[in-house]
Amino acid sequence: MSADSDRVGIGVIGCGGMGMAIVSRVLARDKRFEVTAVYDPDERSVARALGEISTHPDVCTDHRAVVDRPDVNLVMIASWNRFHADQTVDAFHAGKHVFCQKPMATTIEDCARMQRAWRESGAKFTLGFTLRYAPHYRKIQQLVASGAIGDLISLEFNETIDFNHGGYIMGDWRRLRENAGTHLLEKCCHDIDLINWITASRAKRVASFGGLDFFVPEGESHIERIGPSPDGKEPFQTWRSLVGKNPFTSDKDIFDNQVAIIEYDSGVRAAFHANSMSAIPERRMYLQGSEGAIRADLRTGTIELRKIGWDTPTLDEGLGRTDGHGGGDDILADELVASTLHGTEPSAGVLEGLESTATCLAIDEAADTGQVVGMGRYWGAFN
């Protein structure tokens, strides 16, 4: 697409909060972008989205009606994860650029199908790995790549989310693997992407243990134990949701806690911890190198670096506290605009999506089977 195009039509598929957050940022960055069509099976989401858009886009009855429109140049997908593959492939076949929220897809076969369609289309694909755009993580990656702590040897990282956030997930459509994939894939795939990026390597083998231990019917007593919030909201259900089931009694098949270990081709070993009912939410990393270590937490905005030695100082490399995505949403929107208008390569695209999805699927296979899982057949599914 030429930088001097008069208009760039956006087709929105999935009008929920995550999707519209990026759409609104794109619209604010360049007046040439305009939403021309929207589709969401939930009328409430459509109505809310139309209230946020200053123009008057057409409301379509299915995703194909969006991607086939001649006035749509960029398709922005934020639907249930199980639909990402079909919607992305159809958009590529129609010759459109695509932005897709994470994760890329819920199966390795769908990822490979998306990769083929992308290559055939010649279009741009941007994946919503917001954390990869966050200055906090870009700083960590730059420090490791520059050799600031020597050769990376091992690391630990986590995503422990607030109990209300966890309650939202356990009462939302994301609670079912058939809709979203596992919790690790749906929620933590961009944490896995960060480590793939920082290690500059692919996973070689993985192991994992997980379970559903808190958000079960017996745990419902925690609602009474905690009591309502200061503004009168019931605990575990303070987040806005179109589904809004009781997170303790809802039908679900995802884990609410999980640990994993990953060994990379480079020899780096990593440990990951996810938990959905935390009193102390963190997105923390501890990276140990041959010459020093980095300790960082996105929520506090801190990045500490210290060299191995006698009385070496702890350096403050932190960029300060921002939002839950570390300011990544705004930078993602900047790059999406540039990619669409000027053809620049996105920081997170097909390859990053493939590698993260494959690693997550293998980790969950390990958790489900109790086996150490080698990554060979996952990497063999695409090239």
C-alpha positions as CSV (number, residue, x, y, z in Angstrom):
1,M,0.0,0.0,0.0
2,S,1.3,3.4,-0.9
3,A,2.1,6.0,1.8
4,D,0.1,8.6,0.0
5,S,-3.1,6.5,-0.2
6,D,-6.2,8.6,0.4
7,R,-7.8,6.0,2.6
8,V,-7.0,2.7,4.3
9,G,-10.1,0.7,5.1
10,I,-10.1,-1.4,8.2
11,G,-12.3,-4.5,8.6
12,V,-12.8,-5.4,12.2
13,I,-13.5,-9.1,13.1
14,G,-14.3,-9.4,16.8
15,C,-15.4,-6.2,18.4
16,G,-14.4,-6.9,22.0
17,G,-12.3,-4.7,24.3
18,M,-8.9,-6.2,23.2
19,G,-9.6,-5.7,19.6
20,M,-11.0,-2.3,19.8
21,A,-8.2,-1.1,22.0
22,I,-5.7,-1.5,19.1
23,V,-8.3,-0.3,16.5
24,S,-8.8,3.0,18.4
25,R,-5.0,3.5,18.6
26,V,-4.6,3.0,14.9
27,L,-7.4,5.4,14.1
28,A,-5.8,8.0,16.3
29,R,-2.4,7.8,14.6
30,D,-3.4,8.5,10.9
31,K,-6.5,10.0,9.6
32,R,-6.3,7.9,6.4
33,F,-7.3,4.9,8.4
34,E,-11.1,4.3,8.6
35,V,-13.2,1.4,9.8
36,T,-15.4,0.4,6.9
37,A,-16.8,-2.9,8.1
38,V,-17.3,-4.8,11.3
39,Y,-18.4,-8.3,12.3
40,D,-19.0,-9.9,15.6
41,P,-21.6,-12.6,16.4
42,D,-22.5,-10.8,19.6
43,E,-24.7,-7.8,19.0
44,R,-23.7,-6.2,22.3
45,S,-20.0,-6.1,21.2
46,V,-21.0,-4.6,17.8
47,A,-23.2,-1.9,19.5
48,R,-20.3,-1.0,21.9
49,A,-17.8,-0.8,19.0
50,L,-20.1,1.4,16.9
51,G,-20.2,3.7,19.8
52,E,-16.5,4.1,19.8
53,I,-16.1,4.6,16.0
54,S,-16.8,8.1,14.6
55,T,-17.6,6.9,11.1
56,H,-20.5,4.6,10.1
57,P,-19.1,1.2,9.1
58,D,-21.2,-1.5,7.6
59,V,-22.2,-4.3,10.0
60,C,-21.5,-7.7,8.3
61,T,-23.1,-11.0,8.9
62,D,-19.9,-13.1,8.7
63,H,-16.2,-12.7,8.4
64,R,-16.1,-13.4,4.7
65,A,-18.3,-10.5,4.0
66,V,-15.6,-8.3,5.7
67,V,-12.5,-9.7,4.0
68,D,-14.1,-9.7,0.5
69,R,-15.0,-6.0,0.6
70,P,-13.0,-3.9,-1.9
71,D,-12.9,-1.0,0.7
72,V,-11.1,-3.2,3.3
73,N,-7.3,-3.1,3.1
74,L,-6.4,-4.2,6.6
75,V,-8.3,-6.9,8.5
76,M,-8.0,-6.7,12.3
77,I,-8.9,-9.9,14.0
78,A,-9.8,-10.2,17.7
79,S,-12.2,-13.1,17.7
80,W,-12.2,-16.3,19.7
81,N,-8.9,-18.0,19.2
82,R,-10.3,-21.0,17.5
83,F,-11.4,-18.8,14.6
84,H,-8.1,-17.0,14.0
85,A,-6.8,-19.4,11.4
86,D,-9.9,-19.5,9.1
87,Q,-10.4,-15.7,9.3
88,T,-6.7,-15.0,8.7
89,V,-6.4,-17.4,5.8
90,D,-9.5,-16.0,4.1
91,A,-8.2,-12.5,4.5
92,F,-4.8,-13.5,2.9
93,H,-6.7,-15.2,0.0
94,A,-8.5,-11.9,-0.5
95,G,-5.2,-10.0,-0.6
96,K,-5.6,-8.1,2.6
97,H,-3.0,-7.2,5.3
98,V,-3.8,-8.8,8.7
99,F,-3.5,-7.9,12.3
100,C,-4.4,-10.8,14.6
101,Q,-4.6,-10.8,18.4
102,K,-2.6,-13.5,20.2
103,P,-2.4,-16.4,20.1
104,M,-1.8,-17.1,16.4
105,A,-4.0,-20.3,16.4
106,T,-4.9,-23.2,18.6
107,T,-3.2,-26.0,16.6
108,I,0.1,-26.4,14.9
109,E,-1.8,-27.5,11.7
110,D,-3.7,-24.2,11.7
111,C,-0.4,-22.3,12.2
112,A,1.1,-24.0,9.2
113,R,-2.0,-23.2,7.1
114,M,-1.7,-19.6,8.0
115,Q,2.0,-19.6,7.2
116,R,1.3,-21.0,3.7
117,A,-1.5,-18.5,3.0
118,W,0.7,-15.6,4.2
119,R,3.5,-16.6,1.9
120,E,1.2,-16.9,-1.1
121,S,-0.4,-13.5,-0.4
122,G,2.6,-11.3,-0.1
123,A,0.7,-9.3,2.5
124,K,1.8,-8.2,5.9
125,F,0.9,-10.1,9.1
126,T,1.2,-8.5,12.5
127,L,0.5,-10.5,15.7
128,G,-0.7,-8.9,18.9
129,F,2.3,-9.9,21.0
130,T,2.0,-6.6,22.9
131,L,4.8,-7.3,25.4
132,R,7.4,-7.6,22.6
133,Y,6.7,-4.0,21.9
134,A,7.0,-2.8,25.5
135,P,10.1,-0.7,26.2
136,H,10.6,-2.7,29.4
137,Y,11.2,-5.9,27.6
138,R,13.0,-4.4,24.7
139,K,15.5,-3.0,27.2
140,I,16.0,-6.5,28.7
141,Q,16.5,-8.1,25.3
142,Q,19.0,-5.4,24.4
143,L,21.0,-5.9,27.6
144,V,21.1,-9.7,27.1
145,A,22.0,-9.4,23.4
146,S,24.8,-6.9,24.1
147,G,26.5,-9.3,26.5
148,A,25.8,-7.2,29.6
149,I,25.5,-10.3,31.7
150,G,27.8,-12.5,29.6
151,D,26.4,-15.7,28.1
152,L,22.8,-16.4,29.2
153,I,22.8,-19.7,31.2
154,S,19.4,-20.0,32.8
155,L,16.3,-18.0,33.8
156,E,13.0,-18.0,35.5
157,F,9.9,-16.0,34.7
158,N,6.3,-15.8,35.7
159,E,2.8,-14.5,35.2
160,T,0.8,-14.5,38.3
161,I,-2.4,-12.5,37.8
162,D,-4.8,-10.8,40.2
163,F,-7.6,-12.9,41.6
164,N,-10.2,-10.8,39.8
165,H,-8.4,-11.2,36.5
166,G,-8.3,-15.0,37.1
167,G,-12.0,-15.0,38.0
168,Y,-12.8,-13.2,34.8
169,I,-11.0,-15.8,32.7
170,M,-12.6,-18.7,34.6
171,G,-16.1,-17.3,33.9
172,D,-15.4,-16.2,30.3
173,W,-15.3,-18.0,27.0
174,R,-11.6,-18.5,27.6
175,R,-12.4,-21.1,30.2
176,L,-12.8,-23.8,27.5
177,R,-10.0,-25.2,25.4
178,E,-12.3,-25.6,22.4
179,N,-12.8,-21.9,22.3
180,A,-9.4,-20.5,23.2
181,G,-6.9,-23.3,23.7
182,T,-5.2,-23.8,27.0
183,H,-4.6,-21.0,29.6
184,L,-0.9,-21.2,28.8
185,L,-1.6,-20.7,25.1
186,E,-4.4,-18.1,25.5
187,K,-2.9,-16.0,28.3
188,C,0.8,-16.7,28.5
189,C,1.8,-17.2,24.8
190,H,3.5,-13.8,24.7
191,D,5.4,-14.6,27.9
192,I,6.7,-17.6,26.1
193,D,7.4,-15.5,23.0
194,L,9.5,-13.1,25.1
195,I,11.8,-15.9,26.3
196,N,12.1,-17.3,22.7
197,W,13.1,-13.8,21.7
198,I,15.5,-13.1,24.6
199,T,17.2,-16.5,24.3
200,A,17.4,-16.2,20.5
201,S,16.8,-19.9,20.3
202,R,14.1,-22.5,19.8
203,A,12.9,-24.9,22.5
204,K,14.4,-28.3,22.3
205,R,12.4,-30.2,24.9
206,V,9.9,-29.3,27.6
207,A,8.1,-30.6,30.7
208,S,5.2,-29.3,32.7
209,F,2.8,-29.9,35.6
210,G,-0.6,-28.0,36.0
211,G,-4.0,-28.3,37.5
212,L,-7.3,-26.8,38.3
213,D,-7.1,-26.5,42.1
214,F,-8.7,-23.2,43.2
215,F,-11.5,-22.3,40.8
216,V,-13.6,-25.4,41.7
217,P,-17.0,-25.5,43.4
218,E,-15.4,-26.1,46.8
219,G,-13.5,-22.9,46.4
220,E,-16.7,-20.7,46.2
221,S,-16.4,-20.0,50.0
222,H,-13.6,-17.6,49.1
223,I,-16.2,-15.2,47.8
224,E,-17.7,-14.8,51.3
225,R,-14.3,-14.9,53.0
226,I,-13.0,-11.9,51.0
227,G,-16.3,-10.0,50.8
228,P,-17.3,-7.3,48.4
229,S,-15.0,-4.6,47.0
230,P,-15.2,-1.0,48.4
231,D,-17.5,-0.2,45.5
232,G,-19.8,-3.2,46.2
233,K,-18.6,-5.6,43.6
234,E,-18.3,-9.3,44.3
235,P,-14.8,-10.7,44.4
236,F,-13.5,-12.6,41.4
237,Q,-16.2,-11.0,39.2
238,T,-15.2,-7.3,39.0
239,W,-14.1,-7.4,35.4
240,R,-16.6,-6.6,32.7
241,S,-17.6,-9.8,30.8
242,L,-20.2,-10.7,28.2
243,V,-20.4,-14.2,29.6
244,G,-19.9,-13.7,33.3
245,K,-20.4,-17.2,34.7
246,N,-19.5,-18.0,38.3
247,P,-15.8,-18.7,38.0
248,F,-16.0,-21.5,40.7
249,T,-19.0,-23.4,39.3
250,S,-18.6,-22.8,35.6
251,D,-17.8,-25.7,33.3
252,K,-14.1,-25.4,32.3
253,D,-11.1,-27.5,31.3
254,I,-8.1,-25.1,31.7
255,F,-5.6,-25.0,34.5
256,D,-5.5,-22.2,37.1
257,N,-1.9,-22.9,37.9
258,Q,1.0,-24.4,36.0
259,V,4.7,-24.7,36.0
260,A,7.0,-25.6,33.1
261,I,10.6,-26.1,32.3
262,I,12.1,-25.5,28.8
263,E,15.5,-26.5,27.5
264,Y,16.6,-24.5,24.4
265,D,18.8,-25.5,21.5
266,S,21.3,-23.0,22.8
267,G,21.6,-24.8,26.1
268,V,19.7,-22.2,28.0
269,R,17.2,-23.6,30.5
270,A,14.1,-21.7,31.7
271,A,11.4,-22.2,34.3
272,F,7.9,-20.6,34.1
273,H,5.2,-20.2,36.7
274,A,1.6,-19.2,35.9
275,N,-1.1,-18.7,38.5
276,S,-4.6,-17.2,38.2
277,M,-5.4,-16.3,41.8
278,S,-2.6,-14.2,43.1
279,A,-2.5,-11.8,46.0
280,I,0.8,-10.4,44.6
281,P,0.5,-10.2,40.8
282,E,3.9,-10.3,39.0
283,R,5.4,-10.4,35.5
284,R,8.9,-11.0,36.8
285,M,12.1,-12.3,35.2
286,Y,15.4,-13.4,36.7
287,L,18.1,-14.0,34.1
288,Q,21.5,-15.5,35.1
289,G,24.5,-15.1,32.8
290,S,28.1,-16.1,32.9
291,E,29.1,-12.5,34.0
292,G,26.0,-11.2,35.9
293,A,22.3,-11.3,36.4
294,I,19.2,-9.3,35.6
295,R,16.1,-9.1,37.9
296,A,13.1,-7.3,36.5
297,D,9.3,-6.9,37.0
298,L,7.0,-5.3,34.5
299,R,4.5,-4.3,37.1
300,T,7.0,-2.2,39.0
301,G,8.9,-1.1,36.0
302,T,12.2,-2.2,37.6
303,I,15.2,-3.7,35.9
304,E,18.2,-4.4,38.1
305,L,21.6,-5.5,36.7
306,R,24.5,-6.7,38.7
307,K,27.9,-8.1,37.6
308,I,29.4,-11.1,39.4
309,G,32.3,-9.8,41.6
310,W,33.3,-8.3,44.9
311,D,31.0,-5.4,46.0
312,T,29.8,-4.8,42.4
313,P,27.0,-2.2,42.2
314,T,23.5,-3.0,41.3
315,L,22.6,-0.9,38.3
316,D,19.2,0.6,37.8
317,E,18.2,0.0,34.2
318,G,14.4,0.4,34.8
319,L,12.2,2.6,32.7
320,G,9.5,3.1,35.3
321,R,6.1,1.8,35.8
322,T,3.5,2.2,32.9
323,D,0.5,0.0,32.3
324,G,-0.2,-3.7,32.3
325,H,1.4,-4.1,28.9
326,G,4.3,-1.8,29.6
327,G,3.2,0.8,27.0
328,G,3.5,-1.9,24.3
329,D,0.0,-1.2,22.8
330,D,1.0,2.3,21.6
331,I,4.2,1.1,19.9
332,L,2.4,-1.9,18.4
333,A,-0.1,0.5,16.8
334,D,2.7,2.7,15.5
335,E,4.4,-0.3,13.8
336,L,1.0,-1.6,12.5
337,V,0.4,1.8,10.8
338,A,4.0,1.8,9.3
339,S,3.7,-1.8,8.1
340,T,0.4,-1.2,6.4
341,L,1.4,2.1,4.8
342,H,5.1,1.5,4.1
343,G,5.6,-2.2,4.1
344,T,7.9,-2.3,7.1
345,E,8.3,-5.7,8.8
346,P,6.4,-6.0,12.1
347,S,8.3,-6.9,15.3
348,A,6.0,-9.9,15.8
349,G,4.7,-11.8,12.8
350,V,4.2,-15.3,11.5
351,L,7.5,-16.8,12.6
352,E,7.1,-15.5,16.2
353,G,3.6,-16.8,16.3
354,L,4.6,-20.2,15.1
355,E,7.4,-20.6,17.5
356,S,5.3,-19.4,20.5
357,T,2.3,-21.6,19.6
358,A,4.5,-24.7,19.1
359,T,6.3,-24.2,22.4
360,C,3.0,-23.7,24.3
361,L,1.3,-26.7,22.7
362,A,4.3,-28.9,23.5
363,I,4.3,-27.7,27.1
364,D,0.6,-28.5,27.5
365,E,1.2,-31.9,25.9
366,A,3.8,-32.5,28.5
367,A,1.4,-31.4,31.3
368,D,-1.5,-33.6,29.9
369,T,0.7,-36.7,29.4
370,G,3.2,-36.4,32.2
371,Q,6.0,-36.9,29.7
372,V,9.0,-34.8,28.7
373,V,8.2,-33.7,25.1
374,G,10.7,-33.2,22.4
375,M,10.1,-30.3,20.0
376,G,11.2,-32.1,16.8
377,R,7.8,-33.0,15.4
378,Y,6.4,-29.5,16.2
379,W,9.2,-27.8,14.3
380,G,8.8,-30.3,11.4
381,A,5.2,-29.2,10.9
382,F,6.3,-26.0,9.2
383,N,9.4,-24.4,7.6
